[in-house]
């Protein structure tokens, strides 16, 4: 096979990497859930006319009904409204956390695998150290250093996921480096940066994006856990984890304060996992 014919194989590898998402009923439902939640985060006023911060006199701990669909909290605030407005905080923090892990982790893993040698060994030893620390403990340690807040919580969760992205990116690059068109690209005079951008990155990106979708659900869970423990968004921000924490003291008498936010978190996480499985080509 000639050098030119070998180089022509690279675009075919790109087409193989771009897997079609099987639009099955379960996947349609997952996409619908994510689209609705994103729409609520971007345009909450289209979903409710109540204010998430103002309380109504005499409406404390009202059970779900025709006026307050999901009931009210201990201060008389509509729970449904607070969940809708809280989606903006939860999704924004989760997106920031995934972006931190995806960008820095992928670059670390790709460059380490593509460079090889001492750079790869040193980078992977750092990754092994990070993987040996539980993600929640690492996130809490970072928050203690930076301080409490939604931005710091997102950064902490993102830093805790860097090692996972780096390990996956390294494995993908090592697989791609063995392909004939990579050797042909170097043989034809291609430089490190051009080969990396034109051939390695496009073929590794689909797998990394599928893992990012999976990590998005994990980020929502991690951020909700931090908010539940008091290390995330401060009151009165209606972040989902904080809503669950505020309602735990009323679980025996006002179950809706924890059940509905908890069900929403579980639903969104399952939806993101289903979409991630479709991207990864898993058959469920």
N, C-alpha and C positions, 0 to 999 in steps of 0.2 A: 504493500500500500504506500502510495506516494505521500510526501509531507503535506501537500495541499489537500489531498483527500482526507487525511487524518484530521487536519484542522477543521474541515467541514463537519466533522462529527460533533463538535462542541455545541452548535445550536440544537442538534437533536437531543443532546443531554439536557438542554434547557427545557425542551418541550416535555421530556419525560418527567423532569422535576416538577413542572407545573401540573399537578394532578387535578383532575376535575372533581369537584365536590359532589357527591351523590345526594341529590335532593330527595330525600325520603321523608315520610310524614314526621318522624321524630325530629329530623333536622329542620324541617319547616317550622315546627313548633319552637325549637331552640332559637332559630333566627328571629321569629316573631317576638319572643320574650326579650331578646337582646335589643331589638329595634324599639320596642315599646319603652324599655328602661332608658335607652339613650334619648329617645324623644322626651321622656319625662324629665331627664336631666337637663336637656337643652331648653325646653319650653314648658316648665312646670305650671305656668299660668293657664295652659290649655287643658290641664287635667283637674284642676281644683281652683275654687275661688276664695278659699280660706287663707288666712295668713299663718305661716308655720310657727311664728313666734308669739303672736298675741293670743291670750287666753280669753275664754268666754265665762262670765260670771254665772255660777250655778250649773256649769256643764262639766264639773270635775268627775272623772272616772265614769263616764256614761258608756253603757254597753253598746256594741255595734247595732246600728239601726238605719232607718231610712234617711235621717238627717246626717248622722256621723257614721259613715259606712263601716269604718274599722274602730269606732269608739273614740273616746278622748282619754288624755292622760291625767295625771294627778293635778295638773294646773289648768285643766279645761281646754287644752289645745287639741285640735283635730289630728288624730294619729295618721290617717290616710294622707293628709296634707304634709305632715312632717316626713313621712316615708317618701313621698313624691319629691319634695325639695331635698331630702337627704340623698337621693340618688345622684345628685350633682356632686356632692362631696365624696361619696363613696367611689363613684366611677372615675372622677378626676384623680383621686389619690391612687387608686389601683392602676390607672393608665400611666401615671408618673412612675410608680414603682416598677412596672413592667418595662417601661422605656429605659430606666436606669440599668436594669439587669440585662436587657437585650443589647443595648449599645455597648456598654463597657464589657460585659461578659463575652459577647460574640467577638468583639475586636481582640480581646485578650486570648481567647481560644484559637481564633483563626490565625492570628499573627504568630502565636507560639507554634502551632502545627506546621505552618507554612515556612517559618524560619528554621525550626528544628534546632538541634544542638543544645548548647547551654541555655539559650533563651527558653526553649521549650521545657527543659528540665526544671529551671527555676520557676517558671510560670505555673507549672503543674504542681510543684511542691506548695506554692502559695494556695492554689486551688484545693489541694488535699487538706491543708490546715483549715480553710474556711468550711469545707464540707464536714470536718470532724466536729464543728461547733453546731449545736441545734439552732435552727433558723430563728425560733422565737427568742432564744437566749441572746443570739447575735443582734437581733433587732432591738431588744431591750437595752443591750449594752450601748448601742449607737444612740438610742433615744436619751439615755442617761447622760451621755456626753454632749449631745446637741440641745436637749431640752424637749419639753412636751409640745406637741402641735401636729396638725395634719400634714404639713409639709415635711417635718422631721420624721414623722411616722412613715410617710411614703418613701423617703430617702432610705430609711432604715430597712424597710422591707425590700426595696430594690437592691441594696447592697447585699442583703442576705441571699439573693437569688443570682448574683453575679457568678458564683462558682458553678452553679448548675448550667447556666448558659455557656460558660467557658468550656466545661467538660463536653457538652454536646457539640459545640462549634469545632472543637479540636477533633472529635471523632469524625465529623462530616468532612473536614478538610483533609484528614488523613485518607479517607476513602476516595475523595476526589483527586488527590495527588497521584494516585495509582492509575488514573485513566490515561489512555494513549494520547488524547488531544492536549493534555497538560504538558507531557514530554515534547510533543510536537510544537507546542507554542514556544517553549524554551529553545527548542532546536532551531526554530526559525528566527531566533534573535529577540524573542520577547523578553521584556524586562520584568522584574519582580512585581512592581506595582501594576503594570498593565495586565499581566496574566492574572493577578489576584482580582482585579476589578472586573475584567471581561469574562473570566471563566470560573474562578473559584467562588466568588461571592454570589453570582446569580444561581449557581447550582446548590449552594448551601442554604440560601435564604428561605426557601419553602419549608424546610424542616424546622428552621429556627422560628419562623412565624407560627407554625403549628404548635410548637412548644410554648411560644409567647401567649397564644390563646389559652393554653392549659394553665400557664402561670398567672393569667389574669384572674381566673377563678380562685387560685391559691392566694393571690394578693388580696382579694376581697375578704377571704377568710382571715388572713393574717391581720389586716387592718381592723377588721371587726373585733378580733381578739384583743388587739392593743387598745382600741377604744373601750371595750368592755372592762379592761383592767385599769383604765384611767390614764393611758399613755398616748391616746390619740387626740381626736378633735375635742376641744373643751365645750361644755354647755354654753349657750343653748343650741349649738349647731346640731341639726337633726341627722347626724351620721348614723348609719344603720346599727353599727356595733354599740354606739352610745345609747340609742333607743332601747336596745335589748337590756343594757345595763340599768337604765333608768326604770325599767318596768319589772326588774327582778324582785324588788321589795313588795310588789303588789301581785305576785304570781298567783297566790292563793285566792284572791278576790277579783282581780282584774287581769285575767289570763291573756287577753288580747294585746296587752302592752308588750309582751315578749314573743308571743306565738306568731303574730303577723310579720313583724320585722325578721324574725328567725326563719320563717318559711320563705320570705322573699330572698334572703341571703342564700338559702339552700337551693332555691329554684334558679337563681342567676348562676350559681356555681355549676350546677348540673348542666345548664344550657351551654355555658362556655366549654365544659368538658366534652359535650356532644359535638360542638362545632370543631373543637381541636381534634377529636377523633376522626372527623370527616376530612379535615385537612391532611391528617397523617395517613389517610387511606385505610383506616381500620374498619373492618366489617362488624357491625353490631346488629 
